[in-house]
Amino acid sequence: MLVILGFAMIAVFMVLIMTKKLTPVLALIIVPTVFGLFAGAGLGIGDMVMDSMKSMTSTAALLMFAIIYFGLMIDVGLFDPLVKFILRKLGNDPAKVVLGTAILAAAVSLDGDGSTTFILTTAAMLPVYLRLKMSPVVLTCVAGLANGTMNILPWGGPTARAATALKIDVNDVFVPMIPSLVAGLVVVFAFSWLLGLQERNRLRATAPEIWGVPDTAEEFDGGTSTGASGTGASGTGASGTGASGTGAFGSGRRKGGNPGGAAPAGGSVAVLDRTETLVDEHDSAMADTALDPNRSTLRPKLFWFNLALTVAVMVVLVANVIPLPFVFMVGAAIALLVNFPKVKDQGAQLIAHAPSIVAVVSMVMAAAVLTGVLKGTGMVEAMSAWLVQIIPTSMGPFMAVITGVLSIPMTFFMSNDAFYFGVLPVLSETAAHYGVGAADMARASITGQPFHLQSPLVPAILLLVSLAKVDLGDHHKKVLWRTAVISLVMLGVGMLTGAIGIG
């Protein structure tokens, strides 16, 4: 009964959030509560949830003050030069921007911390996506793919857990899996490029005034320039001047004209390459985004102070000498005090970021209901034991492969600790009877990490979707099948290279 209730609870939860029948917060609270009562939790369900919530408080504090800190740094303009540099290097081509996002996320993931990766990637790239009218869901998808794949690094956590649980050296687990990691990253970059091409085509279809660039200069030079709100009033050909607006090719990416959209007064229109970036501090395309050059929160005189403060926060964060929530608490306090000395302005800044804070902290607290019920009612143990029991004896020599496949859904619906310290040892002991070594089992068990990182039980992914203001269900629709493919590719490459053997 516990097995049926456990799987049913997970299925109902996923259906409700992906069909948007309930918000993730409500689904995380209501669904486990109902199923927990059916499982016989009774009044004890409250203690189950509160015990689980105690372990979530430090995570909630970390995410809350990290949102305040990096939201403040975006507001004051710390990342504006970085975004403009990225635009100059990548151009306005969505395919290049999405691929650049994947490369950035993979590089930052080298520190082994998902929250840091998502904070920095979102801070750097979200303004670019908003400026180019690209979908933030693509950003969260690509960042999730890259970080999930890199999560098998020895210092990332899962690999160390697997090695510890099976009492083997962590290098024996990771080093043979390097070809799988490389293959996984190749698939990540391929998915990113394809997503970028889809964004390019979508933007050309939905915003032809910006993205509908003609293939030849003659198409522009030989006709009438079209204004943003109508047709040019005077002249035709190269010397014609649009009446008003941003011109036929918008203010973001076009072949001819100046940033304002009008042709030079007495000469021919300059022909620009399709992907050449036209970035102007006063470009109207920046308006109403995090890069609005006229926003009142800009603090250009404090740029170097804010940069030094951010570098100091990152150094302390990576060094891990002080609890991370306290690092961001102090950093946010100093940043607010220096950039906004007036108490009224400090309050306004906190209020400005309140929606993001409420969204992510409430989701973290609500996730405690799901984890508390799964553990407290014994559903997790029953589900894992059932999975072990149903594996036929004839499949024994393939236990490593089976473990790799099982790691995809199981690490999504339970914590890494529960899987690696509770389920993996049982699977490994069974595999030993068929000649499958512990190292093979450990390597196979980490291939599900790309999928695991998208779980609503992982605080970092909640931070990512909250910072990007993306619905978790929308993120899952785009990312889950892709991460499943990456996990299976990593598992397949591990088998081909002999890292994951068959008994």
Helices and strands as residue ranges (DSSP letters): H 2-18, H 24-38, G 42-44, H 45-54, H 57-76, H 80-90, H 94-108, G 109-111, H 114-131, H 136-150, G 154-156, H 158-166, H 170-174, G 175-177, H 178-206, H 208-211, H 217-221, E 226-227, E 230-231, G 237-239, G 284-286, G 300-302, H 303-319, H 324-339, H 343-352, H 354-376, H 379-389, G 393-398, H 399-413, H 416-418, I 419-423, H 424-432, H 438-445, G 446-448, H 449-452, H 459-467, H 472-497
